Amino acid sequence: MLRLIPPPASTSRVVALAIALALPSASAQTDDALLGRIDDLVADVTPRVVEYRRHVHQNPELSNREVETAAYVAAHLARLGIEVETGVARTGVVGTLRGGRPGPTVALRADMDALPVTERVDVPFASTVRTVYNDIEVGVMHACGHDAHVGMLMGVAEVLAAVRDDLPGTVVFLFQPAEEGAPAGEAPAGAEQMVAEGALEGVDAVFGIHVTSSFEVGELKTRPGAMMASADDLRIVVTGKQTHGAYPWGGVDPIVTSAQIVTGLQTIVSRQMDLTKAPAVVTVGRIDGGVRSNIIPDSVMMIGTIRALDDEMRAGLHERIRRTATSIAESQGATAEVTIAGEYGYPVTANDAALLDRMTPTLQAVAGDGFDPAVAPVLGAEDFSYYANEVPGLFLWLGIRTPGADRELFPPNHSPLFRIDEDALPLGVRALAHLAVDFLAGDA
């Protein structure tokens, strides 16, 4: 059930300047005085953004379980006088900030969920939370930086609420659950469900940021078109005929058949897809079958992931995977049941080229030489794709590795050793705030 939290009678005031930002000024076409105020407010809010991020980090919650995180966010937005809707897509929060002048509507997105990972980072605010995930007791950690996303967007809300009278339009804050995928049996979830429940109604464009240790603090990167891959779950069940391991001719061996299928799947990418168009990957990550060394089992189950950066190639991969698996199984006297999609069936995350072109001056002004509009695409996936399929969208990478630091000290996302240089956070807040203001003003 949705619950509306009315704004309080008065909006909390942003307190005195804490940190001076030495970053270039934004687009001269937007009111310089307004942008100057925003930069001052970003500097002021930065210590609190760090606090927000650390609070969320220390209290992580898995997908569709972000109850306390959602309450923390909703209370913050309500204190700022922002209209708040809770319970969207189960635990999502949507805040609506109406500016003092009429204009378009822009959405800013942050994901709230953590991962079933036991933290091994030695910081005072490390997570000690444990819970049950898919019937297994696990540690819980913000190992993908969603805590930083939440903290930054809370800061952006604070900044923009302080200048609401000067905003020509509306800003929608999307605090989304379940980007990492819901537990089994709870799909659809995350961005897909947020869209289905109307979170983008009336929105003209949407912006999002993801932190990454691939880049250094001060770097802000994006690209036109496909930026992140589609991701589809793959499940293949090969059924043969059980027999004694000493007499394989007495049955049909699903293990040998499965081994041939795994090899065949790799030739789809290497021999059947035009990789000059875009890269693709088919990975089998788990194979289960059999109980004893001398028993050939009845069946084998394998699961994996399918990644593509092009929608047409994605469809081609699906078709070829089904054909390859079923044909190889048939050739051995077995059968193969192929199931594609499910928990992580995300589309390609593609940036709107016209929106990127329009907002490039803003991003150049905010990040200076740290801005790169032509970063290479990756085969990781993001459900921001659901928003960008509905309205023009622009997704950005924000570097969080200390400049000059050894890469081994900043492991990749999803590692139990994943860590963030918090000096990166002000640039993220500033980028989202400037994007929103410049888009609303029509001055990018």
VMD Tcl script that draws the C-alpha trace (Angstrom):
set ca {
  {0.00 0.00 0.00}
  {1.24 3.50 -0.83}
  {1.63 5.98 1.97}
  {1.86 9.71 1.39}
  {3.95 11.76 3.81}
  {2.92 15.42 3.70}
  {5.68 18.04 3.79}
  {6.16 19.85 7.09}
  {5.13 23.45 7.48}
  {8.70 24.68 7.25}
  {11.70 23.43 5.32}
  {14.97 22.73 7.11}
  {17.62 25.32 6.31}
  {20.99 24.35 4.89}
  {23.69 25.26 7.41}
  {26.99 27.14 7.07}
  {29.69 26.47 4.49}
  {31.88 23.47 5.41}
  {34.05 22.60 2.42}
  {35.10 24.87 -0.46}
  {34.94 23.18 -3.86}
  {37.61 24.15 -6.37}
  {35.65 23.04 -9.46}
  {34.88 24.95 -12.66}
  {31.68 26.97 -12.93}
  {28.69 25.47 -14.78}
  {27.10 26.56 -18.05}
  {27.07 30.30 -18.43}
  {23.63 30.07 -20.00}
  {22.08 29.16 -16.67}
  {21.75 31.88 -14.05}
  {25.30 32.18 -12.68}
  {24.02 33.35 -9.33}
  {21.84 30.22 -8.98}
  {24.69 27.91 -9.96}
  {26.98 29.70 -7.52}
  {24.44 29.14 -4.74}
  {24.22 25.48 -5.68}
  {27.99 25.07 -5.51}
  {28.06 26.72 -2.09}
  {25.25 24.44 -0.92}
  {27.05 21.35 -2.24}
  {30.13 22.33 -0.25}
  {27.94 22.83 2.82}
  {26.10 19.53 2.51}
  {29.18 17.38 1.79}
  {29.91 16.41 5.45}
  {26.28 15.34 5.84}
  {26.41 13.33 2.58}
  {29.32 11.41 4.11}
  {27.21 10.80 7.23}
  {24.22 9.65 5.14}
  {26.42 7.28 3.17}
  {28.02 5.82 6.29}
  {24.67 5.32 8.00}
  {23.31 3.42 5.03}
  {26.57 1.45 4.69}
  {26.45 0.35 8.32}
  {22.80 -0.70 8.03}
  {22.57 -2.54 4.69}
  {19.45 -4.35 3.52}
  {19.01 -6.82 0.69}
  {16.78 -6.34 -2.34}
  {13.09 -5.79 -1.51}
  {14.05 -5.65 2.19}
  {15.12 -1.98 2.27}
  {12.54 -1.07 4.92}
  {14.78 0.92 7.28}
  {16.72 2.54 4.44}
  {13.45 3.67 2.84}
  {12.21 5.09 6.14}
  {15.52 6.95 6.60}
  {15.26 8.46 3.12}
  {11.55 9.30 3.40}
  {12.02 11.11 6.70}
  {14.87 13.15 5.21}
  {12.80 14.19 2.18}
  {9.82 15.08 4.34}
  {11.98 17.31 6.54}
  {13.00 19.17 3.39}
  {9.37 19.87 2.48}
  {9.43 17.45 -0.45}
  {6.30 15.46 -1.26}
  {6.99 11.82 -0.43}
  {5.41 8.61 -1.69}
  {6.51 5.36 -0.07}
  {5.83 1.71 -0.82}
  {6.53 2.11 -4.54}
  {7.71 -1.22 -5.97}
  {7.44 -2.62 -2.41}
  {10.03 -0.47 -0.61}
  {10.83 2.35 -3.05}
  {10.55 6.04 -2.22}
  {9.58 8.76 -4.70}
  {10.07 12.39 -3.73}
  {8.62 15.28 -5.73}
  {10.09 18.78 -5.45}
  {8.00 21.40 -7.25}
  {9.90 24.50 -8.27}
  {8.70 28.06 -7.90}
  {8.19 28.44 -11.65}
  {6.51 26.21 -14.25}
  {8.70 24.00 -16.42}
  {9.58 20.42 -17.36}
  {10.14 17.48 -15.01}
  {13.45 15.72 -14.47}
  {14.08 12.53 -12.46}
  {17.22 11.62 -10.50}
  {17.74 8.01 -9.44}
  {19.59 6.16 -6.66}
  {19.38 2.44 -5.83}
  {19.17 1.37 -2.18}
  {19.83 -2.38 -1.96}
  {22.93 -4.17 -0.70}
  {24.42 -7.57 -1.57}
  {24.74 -10.94 0.22}
  {28.45 -10.32 0.83}
  {30.33 -10.44 4.15}
  {32.32 -7.22 4.52}
  {36.10 -7.40 5.00}
  {36.89 -3.67 4.89}
  {38.47 -2.29 8.07}
  {36.45 0.90 8.64}
  {34.59 2.04 11.78}
  {31.26 1.91 9.96}
  {31.71 -1.57 8.45}
  {28.62 -3.73 8.22}
  {28.14 -6.56 10.71}
  {24.63 -7.36 9.48}
  {23.70 -10.96 8.77}
  {20.48 -12.32 7.34}
  {19.03 -15.19 5.30}
  {19.13 -15.05 1.50}
  {17.59 -17.87 -0.56}
  {17.59 -20.06 2.58}
  {21.31 -19.45 3.26}
  {22.67 -17.33 6.13}
  {24.81 -14.56 4.65}
  {26.55 -11.33 5.54}
  {25.11 -8.16 4.03}
  {27.25 -5.38 2.56}
  {26.99 -2.38 0.27}
  {29.63 -3.89 -2.01}
  {28.41 -2.06 -5.11}
  {28.31 1.51 -3.82}
  {24.55 1.93 -3.55}
  {25.13 3.49 -0.14}
  {27.04 6.27 -1.92}
  {24.24 6.65 -4.46}
  {21.69 7.09 -1.66}
  {23.88 9.52 0.27}
  {24.59 11.64 -2.80}
  {20.95 11.86 -3.85}
  {19.90 12.77 -0.31}
  {22.44 15.58 -0.58}
  {21.11 16.67 -3.97}
  {17.60 16.79 -2.53}
  {18.86 19.03 0.28}
  {20.62 21.35 -2.16}
  {17.72 21.68 -4.60}
  {15.13 22.08 -1.85}
  {17.06 25.15 -0.69}
  {16.69 26.80 -4.13}
  {13.19 25.54 -4.98}
  {11.78 29.00 -5.56}
  {14.22 29.48 -8.45}
  {13.61 26.10 -10.11}
  {11.65 26.29 -13.39}
  {9.97 22.90 -13.13}
  {9.88 19.75 -11.02}
  {12.52 17.35 -9.75}
  {11.54 13.73 -8.99}
  {13.86 11.76 -6.69}
  {13.73 8.01 -7.33}
  {15.08 5.95 -4.43}
  {14.76 2.49 -5.90}
  {14.88 -0.99 -4.35}
  {16.18 -4.24 -5.79}
  {18.60 -3.12 -8.49}
  {20.60 -6.26 -7.78}
  {17.53 -8.41 -8.44}
  {14.86 -9.67 -6.08}
  {15.05 -13.04 -4.31}
  {13.57 -15.99 -6.17}
  {9.82 -15.73 -6.62}
  {9.60 -11.95 -6.10}
  {10.12 -10.64 -9.66}
  {9.40 -8.23 -11.21}
  {11.17 -5.75 -8.99}
  {13.42 -2.72 -8.94}
  {13.30 -0.22 -11.79}
  {10.98 -2.39 -13.86}
  {8.37 -2.33 -11.10}
  {8.97 1.37 -10.35}
  {8.11 2.15 -13.98}
  {5.09 -0.17 -13.90}
  {3.75 1.68 -10.84}
  {4.04 5.09 -12.53}
  {7.24 6.49 -11.04}
  {8.12 8.13 -14.39}
  {4.71 9.62 -15.16}
  {5.21 13.16 -16.47}
  {9.02 12.85 -16.42}
  {10.86 14.34 -19.42}
  {14.36 12.97 -18.73}
  {16.14 10.83 -16.14}
  {19.73 10.94 -14.85}
  {21.68 8.42 -12.78}
  {25.21 7.89 -11.44}
  {27.09 4.73 -10.50}
  {30.32 4.75 -8.54}
  {33.18 2.57 -9.76}
  {36.72 1.83 -8.65}
  {37.71 1.54 -12.32}
  {38.19 5.33 -12.33}
  {39.79 7.88 -10.03}
  {38.21 10.56 -7.88}
  {37.40 13.55 -10.10}
  {36.57 11.42 -13.14}
  {33.06 11.45 -14.60}
  {32.51 9.25 -17.64}
  {29.72 8.29 -20.02}
  {29.05 7.58 -23.69}
  {26.22 7.85 -26.23}
  {24.22 4.71 -26.97}
  {24.91 1.36 -25.33}
  {26.90 1.83 -22.13}
  {26.09 -1.37 -20.22}
  {24.95 -4.77 -21.42}
  {21.69 -6.60 -21.29}
  {21.75 -9.46 -18.79}
  {19.64 -12.59 -19.03}
  {19.69 -15.61 -16.74}
  {20.27 -18.92 -18.50}
  {19.10 -22.27 -17.15}
  {19.53 -25.54 -19.02}
  {18.35 -28.93 -17.72}
  {19.78 -31.88 -19.63}
  {17.89 -35.13 -19.12}
  {19.42 -38.49 -20.00}
  {19.02 -41.98 -18.55}
  {20.64 -43.13 -15.34}
  {22.94 -46.15 -15.42}
  {26.02 -47.68 -13.80}
  {29.22 -45.75 -14.42}
  {30.98 -48.96 -15.57}
  {28.40 -49.51 -18.30}
  {27.66 -46.11 -19.88}
  {26.13 -47.72 -22.95}
  {23.27 -48.83 -20.74}
  {21.96 -45.27 -20.41}
  {22.30 -41.73 -21.76}
  {25.00 -39.64 -20.09}
  {23.75 -36.07 -19.34}
  {27.16 -35.06 -17.94}
  {29.05 -35.69 -21.18}
  {26.16 -34.08 -23.07}
  {26.34 -31.03 -20.80}
  {30.09 -30.72 -21.37}
  {29.48 -30.66 -25.12}
  {26.75 -28.05 -24.67}
  {29.07 -25.79 -22.64}
  {31.68 -26.00 -25.41}
  {29.03 -25.42 -28.07}
  {27.73 -22.32 -26.31}
  {31.18 -20.72 -26.53}
  {31.27 -21.15 -30.30}
  {28.07 -19.09 -30.57}
  {29.97 -15.97 -29.54}
  {33.28 -16.81 -31.20}
  {31.92 -18.16 -34.50}
  {28.33 -17.05 -35.03}
  {28.11 -13.44 -33.82}
  {29.58 -10.39 -35.54}
  {31.84 -9.17 -32.73}
  {32.94 -6.17 -34.80}
  {29.47 -4.80 -34.09}
  {29.53 -5.26 -30.30}
  {30.96 -7.73 -27.77}
  {28.87 -10.47 -26.18}
  {29.36 -13.15 -23.53}
  {27.73 -16.48 -22.67}
  {28.96 -17.78 -19.31}
  {27.99 -20.98 -17.50}
  {28.58 -20.35 -13.82}
  {27.28 -23.51 -12.19}
  {26.75 -27.18 -13.12}
  {24.98 -29.67 -10.84}
  {24.55 -33.37 -11.51}
  {25.20 -36.76 -9.97}
  {25.81 -38.09 -6.46}
  {28.45 -40.84 -6.84}
  {31.55 -41.56 -8.88}
  {30.09 -44.74 -10.33}
  {26.57 -43.58 -11.16}
  {25.68 -41.73 -14.34}
  {22.72 -39.55 -13.27}
  {19.40 -38.94 -14.94}
  {19.89 -35.18 -15.30}
  {22.25 -32.25 -15.06}
  {21.31 -28.62 -14.39}
  {23.47 -25.67 -15.45}
  {22.94 -21.95 -14.94}
  {24.69 -18.95 -16.41}
  {24.37 -15.45 -17.81}
  {24.00 -13.97 -21.29}
  {25.38 -10.48 -21.97}
  {24.99 -8.29 -25.08}
  {25.37 -4.61 -25.99}
  {22.99 -4.74 -28.93}
  {19.29 -5.68 -28.86}
  {19.44 -7.55 -32.17}
  {22.47 -9.54 -31.03}
  {20.70 -10.27 -27.76}
  {17.78 -11.86 -29.62}
  {20.21 -13.76 -31.86}
  {22.04 -15.15 -28.84}
  {18.81 -16.42 -27.33}
  {17.82 -18.18 -30.54}
  {21.24 -19.79 -31.05}
  {21.55 -20.91 -27.43}
  {18.23 -22.75 -27.63}
  {19.16 -24.35 -30.95}
  {22.66 -25.36 -29.84}
  {21.62 -26.90 -26.53}
  {18.63 -28.82 -27.85}
  {20.45 -30.06 -30.96}
  {23.50 -31.30 -29.07}
  {21.28 -33.05 -26.53}
  {19.26 -34.68 -29.29}
  {22.43 -35.90 -30.98}
  {23.30 -37.79 -27.76}
  {19.82 -39.20 -27.21}
  {19.12 -36.75 -24.41}
  {16.85 -33.71 -24.11}
  {17.64 -30.15 -23.07}
  {15.13 -27.74 -21.56}
  {16.36 -24.16 -21.99}
  {15.00 -21.27 -19.92}
  {16.24 -17.72 -20.56}
  {15.71 -14.52 -18.51}
  {14.18 -14.49 -15.06}
  {15.83 -12.76 -12.11}
  {18.31 -10.62 -14.06}
  {16.58 -10.10 -17.40}
  {17.75 -6.50 -17.86}
  {17.74 -4.70 -21.22}
  {20.76 -2.88 -22.65}
  {21.46 0.36 -20.77}
  {21.68 2.93 -23.57}
  {22.17 6.67 -23.17}
  {20.11 9.04 -25.30}
  {22.66 10.57 -27.68}
  {20.74 13.85 -28.06}
  {20.42 14.23 -24.28}
  {24.14 13.59 -23.81}
  {24.97 16.14 -26.50}
  {22.69 18.66 -24.82}
  {24.13 18.10 -21.35}
  {27.82 17.80 -22.32}
  {28.61 21.48 -21.58}
  {27.16 21.01 -18.09}
  {29.27 17.94 -17.43}
  {32.39 19.58 -18.83}
  {31.85 22.58 -16.59}
  {31.31 20.39 -13.53}
  {34.16 17.89 -14.01}
  {36.59 19.76 -16.26}
  {39.27 17.49 -17.68}
  {37.81 14.64 -15.61}
  {34.82 14.40 -17.92}
  {34.98 11.76 -20.66}
  {32.00 11.49 -23.08}
  {33.38 8.44 -24.92}
  {34.18 5.80 -22.29}
  {34.24 2.18 -23.49}
  {31.06 0.16 -22.84}
  {31.09 -2.69 -20.31}
  {29.32 -6.05 -20.11}
  {28.05 -5.37 -16.61}
  {24.32 -4.65 -16.41}
  {22.06 -2.10 -14.72}
  {18.30 -1.86 -14.41}
  {18.53 1.89 -15.05}
  {17.84 0.55 -18.56}
  {14.12 0.34 -17.72}
  {13.99 4.09 -17.07}
  {16.02 4.92 -20.19}
  {13.66 2.79 -22.28}
  {10.74 4.95 -21.14}
  {12.18 8.49 -21.34}
  {15.49 9.98 -22.50}
  {18.11 8.84 -20.01}
  {21.73 9.56 -19.20}
  {23.84 7.31 -16.96}
  {27.28 8.26 -15.64}
  {30.29 6.56 -14.06}
  {31.79 8.34 -11.04}
  {35.37 7.42 -10.12}
  {35.95 6.56 -6.44}
  {39.61 5.39 -6.48}
  {42.13 7.67 -4.77}
  {44.22 9.36 -7.48}
  {47.50 7.52 -7.97}
  {46.52 4.66 -5.66}
  {47.35 1.07 -6.50}
  {44.34 -0.53 -8.18}
  {44.67 -3.54 -5.88}
  {43.75 -1.28 -2.94}
  {40.39 -0.56 -4.61}
  {38.85 -3.90 -5.63}
  {35.99 -3.98 -8.13}
  {32.32 -3.70 -7.28}
  {30.79 -6.76 -5.54}
  {34.06 -7.57 -3.73}
  {33.99 -7.97 0.09}
  {36.92 -5.52 0.01}
  {35.10 -2.88 -2.06}
  {35.81 0.59 -0.67}
  {35.18 4.22 -1.60}
  {37.30 7.33 -1.35}
  {34.63 9.67 -0.02}
  {36.34 12.66 -1.65}
  {34.46 11.49 -4.76}
  {31.03 12.28 -3.33}
  {30.91 16.09 -3.84}
  {31.42 15.72 -7.59}
  {28.52 13.28 -7.76}
  {26.24 15.64 -5.84}
  {27.32 18.60 -7.93}
  {26.89 16.73 -11.22}
  {23.34 15.63 -10.45}
  {22.32 19.04 -9.13}
  {23.71 20.88 -12.16}
  {22.20 18.39 -14.59}
  {18.78 18.88 -13.02}
  {18.96 22.68 -12.96}
  {20.42 23.04 -16.45}
  {17.90 20.60 -17.92}
  {14.97 22.39 -16.29}
  {16.24 25.74 -17.50}
  {16.76 24.39 -20.99}
  {20.36 25.65 -20.80}
  {22.87 22.87 -21.15}
}
mol new
graphics top color blue
foreach p $ca { graphics top sphere $p radius 0.5 }
foreach p [lrange $ca 0 end-1] q [lrange $ca 1 end] { graphics top cylinder $p $q radius 0.2 }
display resetview
